[in-house]
Amino acid sequence: MVIQYLVVHPAYDLQRDEFLHLDQAKHLAWGFFSVPPLTSWLSWIILQFGNGYFWVKFFPAVFGALTMLVVWKTVESLKGNLFACILTATALLLSVFLRINLLYQPNSLDYLCWTLVYYTLIRHIQTEKSKWLYFMAISFAIGFLNKYNIVFCALGLLPALLLSPQRKLFLNPKFYLAILLTFIIISPNLIWQYSNNFPVLKHMKELKETQLVNVDPIDFIAEQLKFFIASLFILIGAFVALLSYEPFKRFRFLFFAYIFTIAIFLALSAKGYYAIGLYPIFFAFGAVYLSAILQTGWKFYLRFALIALIILGAYPLFKFALPLKDPTQYVQDAIAHKPFSEHKWEDGNTYPIAQDFADMLGWKELAHKVDSLYLSQKDPNLFIFCDNYGQAGAINYYTKIKGLQANSYNADYINWLDLSKPIHTIINIKDKGEDMDDEHRLFKNVTVIDEIRNPYARERGTQILLLTQPKANINAFLKQEMKGRNNKIQ
């Protein structure tokens, strides 16, 4: 948990998505266009503690630590020794999780819930106690209320169980009571989805058209190898053990669950990180297997070599995959064509800085400039309107002006617009390259005041406009536009 606070250079702000999640604390509901409701509840807790940086980073760090703990407990349930526990903990710490758990996003809890589902299922098979089925149901339900991605965990597990001797689970009445418990817990969100015409389907369609269309299956497979590049040998050991090691015979279905899940993700052109929740549980099996075959003679000393291999293999992670350095340095590394210095973004193009890092720059600059412009105006009903949720959320988070509120049609902000006061002046945050036809049609004066100038920010070039002297009823236009966009979503 401490390390998560030490691997971010002070040059970086919060990340684009974090702002949206934090603003959800002020609009609690049983669902949102972008995510299920649980993140908003965590954001509400953060808000009660002052919304500071420490608390924003606290929850992903906790969930990362708990994931390691659950894997450790899995090792113990498989009769693994202390070396196996240390091996798994080292492998998980020095992996993609160190990067994932930097950001306040649903991913950290998503991967914890995947791991809990596998762990509770393993414990049920080991003990045949029904309580583990209920714990599994609760783990899945929490995961569902956090991120719908966990549905793919179930889609991979169910056929694997059906094709294995563990299919007897489907004859257990308690299994169906556990499923019922899951539906009871998640039902408020399902009702919300139904009442709002299932915006999750619109969101998935939007993702497929704008982001997933750029995902190459080869890149997806390559990313799976990169995530745990320093400890791939443990995962290989896990797959070998599940297929051939007698003590793990009854858990062989987990290997096929992995195959089914990866196949589903490939078929859907999913992003590589969607599958990360698959891996933690396999580290437990791999570590227990390796500790069993490295027990005597010269093999015993290979244990120390394995730990050293993980630590040395994690060098690229610290060198290139964590925001430890000023962005200027990463750009210089790319110019020098250093390994791992090129990064593919969602648009399919390659850049010298990771997209997540570029999404952590320019936000304080934007908020400061908006604050200055806001204070220079005399209009008490001045309206701040942004083209995307990152801009709106960043202004709301970093503003020093009490009561200042940025708005947008993007993501969940479209449902939070307050158009009750007459609008005569707008500070408009405009994406670079976008036309200004509407602005000139609705206002006599359209003035470009400033722009985001951070050379490494993804938002570089985003303009700050001042719109004054309206030619039409701005409130009516915004309401009509909002209605049209909501109809499109529905």
C-alpha distance (Angstrom), angle and dihedral (degrees) to the residues before:
residue distance angle dihedral
M1 . . .
V2 3.78 . .
I3 3.80 92.2 .
Q4 3.81 90.7 58.1
Y5 3.81 88.5 65.3
L6 3.81 94.1 48.1
V7 3.80 103.5 53.9
V8 3.83 100.0 66.6
H9 3.81 118.4 88.7
P10 3.83 113.0 -133.3
A11 3.81 89.5 -120.5
Y12 3.80 89.1 78.8
D13 3.81 129.0 83.8
L14 3.79 125.9 -157.6
Q15 3.81 115.3 -63.8
R16 3.82 123.9 -97.2
D17 3.83 96.6 -107.5
E18 3.80 93.1 47.3
F19 3.81 91.2 66.1
L20 3.81 92.6 55.6
H21 3.79 92.2 48.6
L22 3.80 91.9 49.3
D23 3.82 92.4 50.4
Q24 3.81 89.5 53.8
A25 3.81 87.3 71.7
K26 3.81 87.9 73.4
H27 3.82 93.1 52.4
L28 3.81 106.2 43.0
A29 3.80 114.4 -172.1
W30 3.81 140.7 146.7
G31 3.77 90.7 -100.2
F32 3.78 147.2 5.2
F33 3.77 135.9 -154.5
S34 3.81 91.5 -111.4
V35 3.82 105.5 34.2
P36 3.82 142.4 2.1
P37 3.83 117.8 -92.0
L38 3.80 104.8 -94.2
T39 3.81 95.7 83.4
S40 3.81 89.6 57.2
W41 3.80 90.2 55.1
L42 3.80 91.0 53.2
S43 3.81 88.8 46.8
W44 3.80 89.4 53.2
I45 3.82 89.1 55.7
I46 3.81 90.1 48.9
L47 3.80 89.3 49.8
Q48 3.81 91.2 53.0
F49 3.81 89.0 54.7
G50 3.80 92.4 52.6
N51 3.82 103.1 -87.5
G52 3.80 90.5 -100.3
Y53 3.80 127.2 159.9
F54 3.82 93.4 -105.0
W55 3.81 93.4 58.4
V56 3.80 94.1 41.7
K57 3.82 88.9 58.6
F58 3.81 95.0 37.4
F59 3.80 100.4 81.8
P60 3.82 99.7 49.3
A61 3.80 88.2 47.5
V62 3.82 90.8 51.1
F63 3.80 93.1 47.7
G64 3.79 90.6 49.5
A65 3.80 91.0 51.7
L66 3.81 91.4 47.2
T67 3.80 90.6 51.8
M68 3.81 88.7 56.8
L69 3.81 89.3 48.0
V70 3.82 93.3 52.2
V71 3.81 90.9 49.5
W72 3.82 89.2 48.8
K73 3.82 89.3 52.7
T74 3.81 89.0 49.0
V75 3.80 89.5 54.8
E76 3.80 89.6 51.8
S77 3.81 91.4 49.1
L78 3.81 88.7 53.4
K79 3.83 89.5 53.0
G80 3.77 92.8 -108.4
N81 3.79 120.9 161.8
L82 3.80 132.0 -127.3
F83 3.80 92.4 -86.4
A84 3.81 90.3 57.2
C85 3.81 89.9 51.2
I86 3.81 92.3 49.5
L87 3.81 91.1 46.6
T88 3.81 92.8 53.6
A89 3.79 93.7 43.8
T90 3.81 92.1 50.2
A91 3.80 92.5 46.1
L92 3.81 93.7 49.9
L93 3.79 94.4 44.1
L94 3.81 94.6 50.1
S95 3.78 95.8 48.6
V96 3.78 142.3 76.1
F97 3.81 88.0 -61.1
L98 3.78 89.8 76.0
R99 3.80 87.4 62.5
I100 3.81 96.9 38.0
N101 3.80 92.9 52.9
L102 3.80 92.6 53.7
L103 3.78 92.0 77.8
Y104 3.78 132.1 66.5
Q105 3.79 96.2 -126.5
P106 3.83 133.6 122.3
N107 3.82 91.0 -101.1
S108 3.81 98.5 87.3
L109 3.80 93.6 53.7
D110 3.81 90.4 40.2
Y111 3.81 91.7 60.0
L112 3.80 91.8 43.8
C113 3.82 90.0 54.3
W114 3.81 92.7 48.3
T115 3.80 88.0 52.7
L116 3.81 91.8 47.6
V117 3.81 91.7 51.1
Y118 3.81 90.8 53.6
Y119 3.81 92.7 42.8
T120 3.81 95.3 50.3
L121 3.81 90.7 46.5
I122 3.81 89.9 51.6
R123 3.80 90.8 49.0
H124 3.81 91.1 50.4
I125 3.79 90.8 52.2
Q126 3.81 90.7 48.2
T127 3.81 96.8 46.3
E128 3.83 104.5 19.5
K129 3.81 86.7 -140.6
S130 3.79 114.0 148.5
K131 3.79 93.3 -141.9
W132 3.80 89.2 77.0
L133 3.79 90.4 58.8
Y134 3.79 89.5 55.8
F135 3.80 91.0 46.9
M136 3.80 87.9 50.9
A137 3.80 90.0 51.1
I138 3.80 91.8 50.9
S139 3.83 91.6 46.6
F140 3.80 90.9 51.9
A141 3.81 92.3 45.8
I142 3.81 92.6 51.1
G143 3.79 88.6 47.8
F144 3.82 90.8 50.2
L145 3.81 92.4 50.1
N146 3.79 87.3 50.4
K147 3.82 102.1 43.8
Y148 3.80 131.6 -11.6
N149 3.81 89.4 -136.9
I150 3.81 89.3 91.3
V151 3.82 88.9 74.0
F152 3.82 86.2 77.8
C153 3.80 88.6 58.4
A154 3.81 88.9 61.0
L155 3.82 93.1 42.0
G156 3.79 89.5 57.0
L157 3.80 96.4 42.6
L158 3.81 100.2 47.6
P159 3.84 99.1 61.6
A160 3.80 90.6 40.5
L161 3.82 90.2 55.0
L162 3.81 91.9 45.7
L163 3.80 90.9 54.8
S164 3.82 94.1 48.3
P165 3.82 135.7 66.8
Q166 3.80 85.9 -101.1
R167 3.81 87.6 76.2
K168 3.80 84.7 99.8
L169 3.80 84.4 83.4
F170 3.81 87.5 77.7
L171 3.82 89.4 61.5
N172 3.80 92.1 56.5
P173 3.85 111.4 99.2
K174 3.81 89.4 -154.5
F175 3.81 88.7 63.9
Y176 3.80 90.0 62.9
L177 3.79 91.5 45.7
A178 3.80 86.8 54.7
I179 3.80 89.9 51.7
L180 3.80 89.1 49.9
L181 3.81 89.4 51.4
T182 3.80 89.2 53.2
F183 3.79 92.0 52.8
I184 3.80 92.1 47.5
I185 3.82 90.9 53.8
I186 3.80 95.8 46.0
S187 3.81 96.4 37.3
P188 3.84 95.9 97.9
N189 3.79 89.3 58.8
L190 3.81 92.2 45.3
I191 3.80 89.4 51.4
W192 3.81 89.7 49.1
Q193 3.81 90.5 50.7
Y194 3.80 90.9 49.8
S195 3.81 92.7 46.8
N196 3.80 90.4 51.6
N197 3.81 96.1 44.7
F198 3.82 93.7 -103.9
P199 3.82 102.1 -69.2
V200 3.82 87.8 -173.9
L201 3.81 87.9 74.1
K202 3.81 90.5 51.9
H203 3.80 89.6 48.1
M204 3.81 91.8 50.8
K205 3.80 90.8 48.4
E206 3.79 90.2 50.1
L207 3.81 91.1 49.4
K208 3.79 91.4 49.9
E209 3.80 92.8 50.2
T210 3.81 98.4 43.3
Q211 3.81 107.0 28.0
L212 3.80 115.8 7.2
V213 3.80 90.6 53.3
N214 3.82 86.3 71.3
V215 3.82 94.5 52.4
D216 3.81 113.6 109.8
P217 3.86 116.3 -155.5
I218 3.81 89.3 -136.2
D219 3.80 90.2 54.2
F220 3.82 89.4 48.6
I221 3.81 91.1 55.5
A222 3.79 92.2 43.7
E223 3.80 90.3 52.7
Q224 3.80 90.9 53.9
L225 3.80 88.0 58.9
K226 3.80 93.8 45.8
F227 3.81 95.6 51.0
F228 3.81 92.8 70.5
I229 3.78 100.3 15.9
A230 3.81 93.5 143.9
S231 3.80 94.0 52.9
L232 3.80 105.6 32.2
F233 3.79 89.1 123.8
I234 3.81 89.7 68.0
L235 3.81 91.9 53.6
I236 3.80 90.5 47.2
G237 3.80 87.9 50.1
A238 3.81 89.2 51.5
F239 3.80 93.5 53.0
V240 3.81 91.9 46.1
A241 3.80 91.0 48.4
L242 3.80 94.9 48.1
L243 3.81 90.1 52.4
S244 3.80 99.6 41.7
Y245 3.83 114.3 9.6
E246 3.80 109.0 100.3
P247 3.86 97.9 -146.2
F248 3.82 88.7 58.4
K249 3.80 97.1 45.9
R250 3.82 95.1 110.3
F251 3.80 90.3 53.6
R252 3.81 94.8 53.6
F253 3.80 89.8 109.4
L254 3.83 88.3 73.6
F255 3.79 90.1 69.2
F256 3.79 90.8 54.5
A257 3.81 90.6 44.1
Y258 3.80 86.1 58.3
I259 3.81 91.6 50.6
F260 3.81 93.1 47.7
T261 3.80 93.3 47.4
I262 3.80 94.6 48.2
A263 3.82 89.4 47.7
I264 3.82 90.8 53.3
F265 3.80 91.8 49.3
L266 3.80 91.0 48.9
A267 3.81 91.6 49.3
L268 3.82 90.2 52.1
S269 3.83 94.3 45.0
A270 3.79 88.8 -121.9
K271 3.78 124.1 -178.0
G272 3.77 114.5 -97.8
Y273 3.79 96.0 -115.7
Y274 3.81 92.1 59.6
A275 3.82 87.6 78.5
I276 3.80 98.8 50.7
G277 3.81 92.4 99.1
L278 3.80 88.5 67.9
Y279 3.77 95.9 67.8
P280 3.83 113.2 57.9
I281 3.80 94.8 71.7
F282 3.81 91.5 52.1
F283 3.79 90.5 57.7
A284 3.80 87.6 64.2
F285 3.81 92.5 54.9
G286 3.79 93.4 43.1
A287 3.79 94.3 48.6
V288 3.81 93.8 47.9
Y289 3.80 90.3 49.1
L290 3.81 94.1 48.5
S291 3.79 92.3 47.0
A292 3.83 89.0 51.8
I293 3.81 94.9 53.3
L294 3.81 94.1 41.2
Q295 3.77 98.5 58.0
T296 3.79 108.3 107.7
G297 3.78 141.9 39.5
W298 3.78 121.0 -10.2
K299 3.81 90.6 -17.3
F300 3.79 89.3 70.5
Y301 3.81 90.8 67.7
L302 3.79 91.0 54.1
R303 3.79 86.2 75.2
F304 3.80 90.3 73.1
A305 3.80 89.9 46.9
L306 3.81 90.4 54.5
I307 3.81 92.7 53.4
A308 3.82 90.0 47.3
L309 3.82 90.2 48.7
I310 3.80 91.1 55.7
I311 3.80 92.6 48.2
L312 3.82 93.5 47.8
G313 3.79 92.5 41.8
A314 3.79 90.1 55.4
Y315 3.80 91.1 65.1
P316 3.84 93.9 97.5
L317 3.81 88.7 51.4
F318 3.79 92.3 58.5
K319 3.78 93.3 37.0
F320 3.80 100.7 50.0
A321 3.82 113.5 1.0
L322 3.80 101.6 57.1
P323 3.81 126.6 65.3
L324 3.79 91.9 -119.1
K325 3.79 95.3 129.1
D326 3.76 136.7 53.8
P327 3.83 110.1 -89.3
T328 3.80 90.0 -115.2
Q329 3.79 89.4 67.3
Y330 3.80 93.2 53.6
V331 3.79 90.6 52.0
Q332 3.82 90.2 50.6
D333 3.81 89.5 50.5
A334 3.81 89.3 54.0
I335 3.81 91.8 49.1
A336 3.81 88.1 52.5
H337 3.85 89.0 49.8
K338 3.78 92.6 -124.8
P339 3.84 117.1 175.4
F340 3.83 116.2 -83.3
S341 3.83 90.6 10.3
E342 3.81 96.4 119.5
H343 3.81 119.5 78.6
K344 3.80 129.8 -165.3
W345 3.81 114.8 -141.2
E346 3.78 130.1 -156.5
D347 3.81 90.7 -92.6
G348 3.81 89.3 64.7
N349 3.83 94.5 -112.1
T350 3.81 127.5 118.0
Y351 3.81 122.8 -118.8
P352 3.83 136.0 -179.3
I353 3.80 93.1 -118.6
A354 3.81 129.7 48.9
Q355 3.80 115.2 -100.3
D356 3.80 91.8 -123.7
F357 3.82 89.5 54.6
A358 3.81 92.3 48.1
D359 3.81 87.3 49.9
M360 3.82 88.6 58.0
L361 3.80 95.5 59.9
G362 3.79 136.2 81.9
W363 3.79 98.3 20.9
K364 3.82 99.1 108.5
E365 3.79 88.1 45.9
L366 3.82 90.3 53.4
A367 3.82 94.0 47.5
H368 3.81 92.6 47.3
K369 3.81 92.5 51.3
V370 3.80 92.5 46.6
D371 3.81 90.6 49.4
S372 3.81 90.6 52.4
L373 3.80 92.8 48.8
Y374 3.80 91.9 45.3
L375 3.82 91.9 53.6
S376 3.81 91.3 49.2
Q377 3.81 91.8 59.9
K378 3.81 125.8 80.4
D379 3.81 97.6 -155.3
P380 3.86 109.6 112.9
N381 3.81 90.4 -162.5
L382 3.80 95.5 50.7
F383 3.82 108.9 154.1
I384 3.81 124.3 -146.5
F385 3.77 114.2 -152.5
C386 3.83 125.8 -177.6
D387 3.77 134.0 -168.4
N388 3.82 95.4 -136.6
Y389 3.79 140.8 24.1
G390 3.80 94.3 -112.3
Q391 3.79 91.7 61.1
A392 3.81 93.5 46.0
G393 3.79 94.3 45.4
A394 3.80 94.4 45.8
I395 3.81 92.3 51.9
N396 3.81 90.8 48.2
Y397 3.81 91.9 49.0
Y398 3.81 101.4 42.8
T399 3.82 100.7 34.0
K400 3.79 116.7 119.0
I401 3.81 92.5 -159.3
K402 3.79 116.6 96.6
G403 3.78 112.7 -126.8
L404 3.80 95.8 13.1
Q405 3.81 109.5 142.0
A406 3.80 128.2 -174.1
N407 3.81 119.2 -155.1
S408 3.79 138.5 -163.4
Y409 3.80 143.6 172.0
N410 3.79 88.6 -131.5
A411 3.83 123.8 106.9
D412 3.82 114.6 -32.6
Y413 3.80 94.2 -16.4
I414 3.80 89.8 83.7
N415 3.82 87.9 70.8
W416 3.81 93.7 49.0
L417 3.81 100.1 54.9
D418 3.79 114.2 130.1
L419 3.80 109.0 -156.9
S420 3.81 96.8 163.3
K421 3.84 94.5 111.9
P422 3.82 123.9 66.5
I423 3.82 111.8 -100.7
H424 3.80 120.0 -143.2
T425 3.81 102.5 148.3
I426 3.81 128.3 40.5
I427 3.77 132.6 -170.9
N428 3.78 99.7 -151.3
I429 3.81 121.0 -161.6
K430 3.80 103.8 -156.1
D431 3.80 127.1 -165.7
K432 3.80 112.3 -121.2
G433 3.78 113.8 -95.0
E434 3.81 95.5 20.2
D435 3.80 118.2 130.8
M436 3.80 121.6 -115.0
D437 3.80 98.9 -143.4
D438 3.81 95.0 124.0
E439 3.78 92.5 45.8
H440 3.81 93.6 53.3
R441 3.79 91.7 43.0
L442 3.81 93.3 53.1
F443 3.84 102.9 35.5
K444 3.79 135.4 45.2
N445 3.79 93.1 -148.7
V446 3.82 120.7 47.0
T447 3.81 110.6 171.3
V448 3.80 127.8 180.0
I449 3.81 103.1 -140.2
D450 3.79 102.4 175.0
E451 3.81 144.5 -40.2
I452 3.80 140.5 -138.3
R453 3.79 105.0 -83.7
N454 3.81 103.2 -179.2
P455 3.84 99.8 125.1
Y456 3.81 94.2 -146.9
A457 3.81 99.8 44.7
R458 3.78 119.1 109.5
E459 3.81 84.7 -136.6
R460 3.80 93.4 55.5
G461 3.80 108.8 142.1
T462 3.81 94.8 23.3
Q463 3.80 104.7 147.7
I464 3.79 130.6 -133.5
L465 3.80 109.5 -146.2
L466 3.78 131.4 -172.8
L467 3.82 114.0 -147.8
T468 3.81 117.2 -166.5
Q469 3.83 139.9 164.7
P470 3.81 101.0 34.1
K471 3.81 119.5 -140.0
A472 3.82 93.3 -158.0
N473 3.79 142.7 22.9
I474 3.81 100.0 -69.3
N475 3.82 94.9 -170.0
A476 3.80 91.0 54.5
F477 3.82 91.7 48.0
L478 3.82 93.0 49.7
K479 3.81 92.1 46.9
Q480 3.79 91.4 50.3
E481 3.78 91.5 46.8
M482 3.81 91.1 48.2
K483 3.81 91.1 49.7
G484 3.80 91.0 50.3
R485 3.79 93.3 49.9
N486 3.80 92.4 46.9
N487 3.79 89.9 51.5
K488 3.78 88.9 50.6
I489 3.82 90.4 51.7
Q490 3.79 90.9 49.6
